[in-house]
């Protein structure tokens, strides 16, 4: 991930929507010009810091709360000293849209309301109303300030509910397909596997019994035995591949486990991962299962994020949470050695960090895929 992708650009999964909202910063920027004093330049700097905190607020990480309250502080300063409340619009929608627990949402909401009231009170104190319409404007502002984060919360929850239902339906479809593959696997094993075993035994027996016949006949029977053994191995390989666990199955099962511990699961790119080769899916599924088990036991997280992507020659999987993380990493602790061994079997790489929650990044080469 480049510097710009990590610190400047908004996460790709949000599309162009975050950039569209930046249009509403134009009145705020315009109000700061011309820059006649250091005080004006100070607010330009504060606006840049606000944008950085606003961008980082789109990611679930350990310092999310600091990003939110930094935005509120700067928005409050703009309201007090610049008589400008536009920045509160950004904070309100971000607070409402964040996939956080109810308790944390109400903490953010309280901070938001306090900041708005302080800013509004300062503006009222300095402007001193001279017209009745000013009171109407203030009333409208207060109502908008109260409603906006709640409306954003409702919209965000509706969107996430629809997204989860779509993801659930896709997983169920994948599980149905997998069940059909399991049925085919059983049929292959019960019928073709048995048939090839009998052919192999009969051919080997015939080879011994007709040793007195022509040399060519013996060679032909030997070829039959060899061919049947190869086909038996092939059928067993097909059965093994058909019975391997898919990512969709694992996600369906692990989401249920996370719900029981009040951890929300958010994923990106699952439909892409469904098309990955069976050996890759089987390996990734095992790592996801181990990572989520550790998350439930140790992380104290409220949100789990799993991202599936790929480029021309590599598959990428990122698993992270917003929990307490860890300061010291033991190579054999938390099932890390087992996860690394699985990934190394497929000639891949696994890195894990624990400074802002736990983050596991996996890369698997496409050259090692096989169906």
N, C-alpha and C positions, 0 to 999 in steps of 0.2 A: 504494500500500500504506500503510495507516494505521500509526500508532505502535504500537498494540496488536498488530497482525498481525505487525509486524517484530520487536518486542522482548518481547512478553508471551505471546501465544497460541502454541501449538505449530503447526507447519506443517499445513495442512489435509489433506495427503495421508496423514497418519498417523491420521486419524480421532480417535476419543475414547480410544484406548488409552493415550496418554501421561497423560491426566487421570486415568484409572483407577489407574495406578501411584502417583499422588500420595497415594492413600488410605494407603499404607504409611508415609507421613510422620507420621501421627497419633501413634504412640507416641513418636516423637522430639520432636514439638512438646509433647506432654503432659508429657514428662520435664523440660522446661525451666521449667514453672510450679510454684509461683508465682515471679514475677520479683522477687527480693528484693535483688539487687545489680547493679552495672554489669557484673559478670562474666556474669550470666544474659542481660542485654540484648546483650552482645557476641555471644553464641552465637545469639541471635535474628537479629542482623545477618548473621552468618556463614551462617545457614540461608537467608536471602534471597539472598545472593550465590551460594550453592550452587544454588538453584533457577534463577537466571538463567543460570549456566554450564551447568546440566543442560539447560535449554531450548535454549540456543544450540548445544549438542552434537548436536542433531537436524539441524542444517544443516551442510553441507560447505562450509567456508570456510577462509581463510588462518590464522585463530587457533584452529582446532579443537584443536590440541595443548595450547594454553594453557588452554582450557576444561576439557579432560580432567584435566590435572594440578592445576588449581585445585580441581576436585571432589575429587580424591584427597587434597589437602592438608587441605581442610575436613573430609572424612570421617575422616581420621587424627586431627585435633584433637578431633573429637567422641568418637572411640574412646579417646583418651588422657585427656581431662579430664571427659568425661561418661559414660564406660563404656558407650558406645552405638555399635554397629556397623551400624545399619540403613542408613546412607547408602551403605555399600559395595555394598549390593544394587543401588542405582540405577546406580552407576558400572560395576559388573560387567556388567550387561545392556546398558548403553550402549556400552561398549567392544566387547562381542561383536557388537553389532548394526550398528556403523558399517561402511559400505562403503569400507574403506580397504585399502591394500596389506598383504601379509603382514608386511613389514618394520615398517611403522608399527604394525600390530596387536601385534606382539611387543614393541615399545617400550612401548606402553600397558600390555600385560599385565605386563611386568617392573615398571613403576612401580606397578601395582595390587598385585602380590604383595608388593613391598617395603613399601608403605603398610600393607597388612593385617598383615604381620609386626611392623612397628613398633608399630602400634596394639595388637595382641594381646599383644606383649611387655610394653608399658606396663601393660596391664590385669592381666597375670599378676603383674607386680612389685608392684603396689599392692594387689591383693586377697589374696595369700598363701593358697594353697589350704589348707583345713582338712578337706576331705572328698574321698573318692575320686571321687565323682560329678562334681566340678569338672573333673577330668582328662578324663572322658568328654565333657563339654560342650565343652571346648577342642578335643578331637579332632574332634568333629562340626563345629565351627566352621571348623577348618582345612580339612577335606575339602570343606565347602560353599564355602569361599572359593576353593579351587583349581578346583572343578568348574564353578561358576556362569558365569564369563566364557567358558569353553570350550563349555559347553552353549549359551549365548547366541550364540556364533559359529556353531555348527552350525545352530541354528534360523534365524539370519539368512541364512546362505548358502543354506539350503534354500528359504527364502522368495524370495530374490533369483533363485535358479535357476529356480523355478517361474514367477516374474514375467517373467524374460527369455524363457523358452520361450513363454509366452502372448503376449508382445509379438512374438516372432519369428513365431509362427503367424499373428497378425493381419497382420503386414507381408506375409507370404507370400500370405495370402488377398487382400490389397489388390493385390499384384503380379499375381496370377492374373487378378483383375478388370481390371486395367489392360492386361494382354496381350490380353484379349478385346476391350477397347475399341480397342486398336491394330489388331486384325484387322478390326474393323468400319470403322475409319478408312480402312484400305487399300482395302476393298471400295467404300466410298463414293467414294473418290478415283478408283479404276480404272473404275468403272461410271457412277455418277451424274455425276461430274465430266466425264467424257468425253462423255456423252450431252448434257449441258447445253451444252458447248462446240460440239458439232455443230449443235444446235438454234439457237444464237446465230448461227453462221456462215450456216446455211441461211436463216434469217429475214432477215438483213441482205442476202443475195444476192437473195432473192425481192423484197425491198422495191425494189431497183434495177431488176429485170427487169420487174416489173409496174407500172412507173410510169405506163404508158399506161392502166391500168385505173382503176376508180373510186377516188375519194378515200378512201372508207370502207375499201376493201380495204387500201390503203396504211397507214392508221391502225391497222388490226387487226394487220397484220404487224409494224408498229413496236412495238406493245404486246407481241407475242410475243418480239421481240428484247430488249426492255427487261426483261420478266419473266424470261427465261432468264438474262440477265446477273445479275439480282438473286439468283436461285436458285443460280447458280454461286458467287457471293460467299458466300452463306449456307452452302453445302456446304463451301467452303474454311474458313470460320470454325469450323464444327462439327469438321472434321478437325483443325484447329489445336488446338482445346480438348481433343479426345480424346487428342492426342499429347503434351500437356503433362505434365511430370514431377509425380508425386505425392509427398507427404511420406513416405508409407510406403516408397516406392522409395528415396528419399534416405536415410532412417534405416537401411534394410537395408544399403545400400552403405557408408555412413559408419561403421557399427558395425564392419564388417570391417576398415576402415582403422584405427580406434581400437584394436581388439584387437591388431593388429600392433605397436602402439607402447605396449602395456600400459596403456592408458587405458580405464577402465570407463565405459560409457555407461548412464545412468539417465534414463528419461523418464517424464513424467506427462501424461496427457490425449491420447495419440496417437489413441485411438479417436474422440475428439471431433474432432480435426483432420482425420480422414479424410472427414468430412462437409462440410468447408469447400469453397467454390467453387474451380473449377480454376485460375482466375487467381491467387487467393490462395495456393493450394498451390504453384503454380509459382514464385511470388516467394519464398515462405518457404523452399522447397527450395533455391533458389540461395543464399540467405543462410546457411542451415545448412551447406551444402557449403563455402562460403568460410570461415565461422567455425571449422569443424572442421579445415580445412586449416591455418589460422593456429594453432589449438590444438596440432596435431601438430608444427608447425615451431618454435613459439616458447614455449609455455606451461610445459613441464616439469611438466605436471599428471598426476595419477593418476586423476582422476574428472571426468567431464563430465556436466552436468545440463541437460536440455531440458524445459521446462514449457509446455504448450499449454493456454490457457484462453480464455474469452470471456464477455462480458456482452451486454446487449441490443443494443448498437450497435458493439461493437469486438471484434476478435480480438487476443489477447495471446500473445507468444512470448518466453520468457526462456531464454537460452543462457548457461551459466556453467561455470567450471572452478575447481579449487583450486590452480592453478599460481602462478607467480611474479608474474603481473600486469605492470603497467608504471607508471612514475611520470609520464611525459610522453606525451601523446597527439597524434600527428600526424594531421591531417585526411585525409591521403592515404596514410598508412602502414597496413600489415597488411590491405590491401584494404577499408579502412573506407569510402572514398569510393564504391567500387562498390556496397557493400551499401546505403549511404544512398541512392544514386541509384535502386536497385531499389525500395526502400521508398517513396521519394518519388513514384515513378511511380504507385503505388497510393494516393497521398495519405496515406501513413502516416508514422510517426515512429520513429526509431531512436536510442537513447542507449547509450553504452558507457562503462563505468568499469573501472579496473584496479587498485584499491587492495587488494582481497582476491581475487586471481585476476582473471580477466577476466569481466565480466558485461555481456551485451548484452540490452537490453529493447526489444522491437518492439511497436508497436500499429498495427493496420490497421483503418480504418473499414469497417463492413459496407455502408454506402451506396455503396461503390465496387465491390461484388462483381458479377460477372456470370458466368453458366454458359455 
